[in-house]
Structure formats: structure tokens, C-alpha cells
Amino acid sequence: MKESMQKVRELEKQQFGYSYAMRVIDFDSETIAPEDGNDGRAEAMEFLSRQSFDLLVNDSTAALLKAAAADAETEQEQAEVRNLQREYDEIAKIPAAEYAAFAKLCQQSIPAWTKAKRTNDFSVFAPYLEKIVAARRAQAAYFDPDRDPYEVFLDRYERGLTIAQCDAFFAQLRETIVPLLAEIQKRGAPIRTDFLNQEWPIDAQKKVSEKIMQLWGLDPKRSMLAESEHPFTTEFWRKDVRITTHYMPRDMFSNLYSVAHEGGHALYELNINPDYDYTSVTGGATMGLHESQSRLFENIVGRSRAFVEYLYPTLKELFPQQLTDVSAEEIWRAVNRAEPSLIRTEADELTYALHIMVRYELEKALMQGTLAVADLPAAWNAKYKEYLGVDVPDDAHGCLQDIHWSMGDLGYFPSYALGSAYGAQAIADLRKTHDFDAQWAAGDMEPLKAALKERVWQWGSMKDPRWLVKSLCGGEFDAKYFTEYLTAKYTEIYKL
């Protein structure tokens, strides 16, 4: 290894240290940290962000990356330099003080969002969101002043994604989802749901969580489950990935599928090639690829008839009173019911993309300056009425339901819909050589995990995202696999 690459590795190890510390702060703030300690955490985050920024953005690092680009000999070394250069280019134009202040702002914003959601008071969060939107618009202008500010951040989460591509993708989904939902509402066979809304003891729900963790193969020596207001995954490194869930006394399935979803994220991070440890090529490549894994394990596996039948005896044992006269078939149909709803994380596979479209259009308008934060609740409610036909009763069930904007994640939401489509195409291709229904009915996730590790997980972010999408999908991405999957699944469920 050339001297320049040795110095790159030293830089990456230092970056890892700062990243680890900041992720500890984030994880603690959303799980176990006391509320009144937030100011101190925000100060610490601002300091660490500034140190991390100064470590990367300076003349010495710029010269080092230039030298390393010429000296890199292996594919991994070339990818490390390429990823570092991209990171450098993304933030180098942002004034250091603004970069650090933004990290502090987000650390202050998250608890404000939590309080606003719990108290149903958008005014608590609005001032923070105004600052976040303004900061993101400024950052986009620093990076590429001639490009649409929202598109700048779309590209951050899903490399190469444009507004035009997003618009076309969502239009294709809408052409299938809207008429299919209309058919279901018009002549779909009724689905039993009376057993869903009842008391589900939290202790028993926690055992369901443990069962899902075990089935997914999440080793407790390398992963853990905590509780938070909004479920999420944090990867500290390849042997320390933590997920969270939120228990609702009257909705056991919300927790079950939250753990299944976050567990998919965790599997990706836990199975990256150890050669990439502490380098810029570890970690998931894009959020679309990451969400493909979480949505795949949550829905394609977790809501499959085969898996529900496998899990049924465990659920009956843990909830004997709640499921006295409920069959596995009734559970399978109930957890896959298609009905317009208020909450994205509890939405069915068919209408889920409509929830994403609402967020896509609103955050695009916020970033483009055509929607003021003060007008967000009304705009949100109008979109939900237009797209899902539901009336939003309050902001807690409306524009305050997601944590993403409080974290500065404007441009993230389309990744969920893209990930769903990636996963559907991947499974369609893998079914050519795998009998997943038989395997999942036996609780055997290993063949699927092995295939996903070979196609995506092992590579971390070393390969180009376009290569990884093609590898995952078994060919060039085509949203038709997702629309065909939805059509077949819901035709069967509703006996159309």
C-alpha cells in the first residue's frame, strides 16, 4: 500500500471515531437520555461535528485525496478514495460554522418534534423546521447553485436520482394503485379485522420482538433492541447495530412489523465484508438499497402467507385470549388489508406509496420555497384527503408523525417507495431458483439471507449504487415487477 493510502486509512479511522461518538449521542437522545440533558448533548454534537468537518475539509486532505486517487491500486482503495472525495465535495463548500451549527440544530430539533407530537402542538416544532429547511436550501446552493435544491438532496440519499425520475416512478405506481384500490373497495371480499384493536400485553409483545430477532438471525452479541418514539436503526459498526421499536398496547402488529422492518436494515449492516471495517466503503450504499432490505423483510417475508402460518402457533401461545377464534388465514388477510389510513408506518403495501407521494410533494415544495412551514399542516391534510380520501384529525396523526424532517432528512422519503420496488424485483428474480414459500413456512431465512448477502450486503458501499441495484434486482430496474407483485397479491387477498 502506497504512503498516501496509508494516510487515507488513518483519516478514515479518525472519521470513524467521530462518527461513533455522534451516533452514541443520537441513539441515547432517542432512547434513554433524560429530556433536560438535551442542551448538553447539542453542544457536544456541535463540537464533534466541527472537529469532524475540520478533519476532512482542509488543504492537506484535498492534496492527500488527489495523491491517493493516483496511487490507489486495488478496487477497494479506489472506492475508498472515490467515496471520500464525494464526501469532501459535498461539504467543503459549506462554511464550517454552519455545518456544525446544523448538527446542533438537529440535536435540538428532535426533542422538540417529540414534544410537539406528544402534545399535538405543531407550533413547538415549526420554528426548528423553518431553520432546517432554510439551512438545507443554503447547503444545496453552496453545493450546486444552478440545480434544484431538492434534487441536490435526492441525490444524497439515492445516487443519481432526479425529480423527473421520481415523478415518472410515482406516476407509474399511481396508475396501478389507484384503480386496484378502487376495485378492492368496490368488490373485494370482506376481511375480518375485529380482533386487531384490543389489549395486547406489552410483556407478550416483547416476546414477539425476541422471536422476530431470532428468526432474522440478529445475534444479541452484535445487535440489540431498544424503545423509541419512532422506530429506527443505528449502525455503529459491523459488530454493533442497534434497532428500536415502539410498543402500542392496542396494536401488537405495529411492533411486530417495526422489528421486522428495522431488522432488515440491521442485517444489511451486519453482513458487510469485514475488510471494509473503519473505511469509507463500509455501510449501506444508498437509502433506497437500505429500504429495499427493510421493506423486503417487513412485507414480502413478514406479511407472506407462509411466514404468518409459521408464526401463528407462537402468536396463539403468547396471546391465547386475543386469538381464541382467529385463524392463521384471518391474520394473514388482516395484516395485508388495503385501506387508506393516516399513519405511514402502519400503512399496507398497496397504499404505502401514496403516503410517500404526499411527503415527496410536500418536502419538494418546502425545499423549492413554494410552501411555507406555517402552511404545512393544512397542505398535508389536503394531500391526505386528495390521495387517500381520509380526514386528518390532528397534527400528531398528520404532519408530525414522522421524525425524518426533524433530523434534516429532506429527500429521504422517496427511498422507501424505491426500496419497495427494488425488493419486489429481487424476489421475483430469486424465486427462479428458490422455493421461498416452503422455506419461510419452516421459519428458514438462511437461503434468502445468503442470496442477499451475495448480491448486496457484502459489498457495503464499495460498488457503484447502479451496479448494486442491478445486482440486487437481477437486471436493470423496472418498476413493473413491483406493480405486478401488488396486483397479484391483492387480487388473491381480496379474491378479485
Salt bridges, closest charged atoms under 4 A:
GLU3 OE2 - LYS7 NZ 3.62
GLU12 OE1 - ARG9 NE 3.75
GLU43 OE2 - LYS104 NZ 2.75
GLU46 OE1 - LYS104 NZ 3.64
ASP54 OD2 - ARG50 NE 3.03
GLU73 OE2 - LYS2 NZ 3.81
GLU75 OE2 - LYS463 NZ 2.76
GLU80 OE2 - ARG9 NH2 2.69
GLU90 OE2 - ARG86 NE 3.31
GLU90 OE2 - ARG156 NE 3.52
GLU151 OE2 - ARG147 NE 3.19
ASP155 OD2 - ARG86 NH2 2.99
ASP167 OD1 - LYS364 NZ 3.40
GLU183 OE1 - ARG187 NE 2.54
ASP194 OD1 - ARG192 NE 2.54
GLU199 OE2 - ARG250 NH1 3.03
GLU227 OE2 - LYS206 NZ 3.69
GLU229 OE2 - LYS117 NZ 3.58
GLU229 OE1 - ARG118 NE 3.19
GLU235 OE2 - ARG23 NH1 3.45
ASP240 OD2 - ARG242 NH2 2.88
GLU269 OE2 - HIS290 NE2 2.64
ASP277 OD2 - ARG238 NH2 2.66
GLU291 OE1 - HIS261 NE2 3.38
GLU291 OE1 - HIS265 NE2 3.28
GLU298 OE1 - HIS261 ND1 2.76
GLU298 OE1 - ARG295 NH1 3.44
GLU298 OE2 - ARG303 NH1 3.20
ASP325 OD1 - ARG192 NH2 3.22
GLU329 OE2 - ARG305 NH2 2.98
GLU330 OE1 - ARG192 NH1 3.25
GLU339 OE2 - ARG337 NE 3.24
GLU349 OE1 - LYS489 NZ 2.40
GLU361 OE2 - ARG174 NH2 3.96
GLU361 OE1 - LYS383 NZ 2.54
ASP391 OD1 - LYS385 NZ 3.17
ASP394 OD1 - HIS397 ND1 2.82
ASP402 OD1 - HIS230 NE2 3.72
ASP402 OD1 - ARG344 NH2 3.02
ASP402 OD2 - ARG359 NE 2.58
ASP429 OD1 - LYS432 NZ 3.13
ASP429 OD2 - ARG455 NH2 2.62
ASP437 OD1 - ARG431 NH1 3.54
GLU446 OE2 - LYS449 NZ 3.12
ASP464 OD2 - ARG466 NE 3.06
GLU476 OE2 - LYS470 NZ 3.51
GLU492 OE2 - ARG305 NH1 2.57
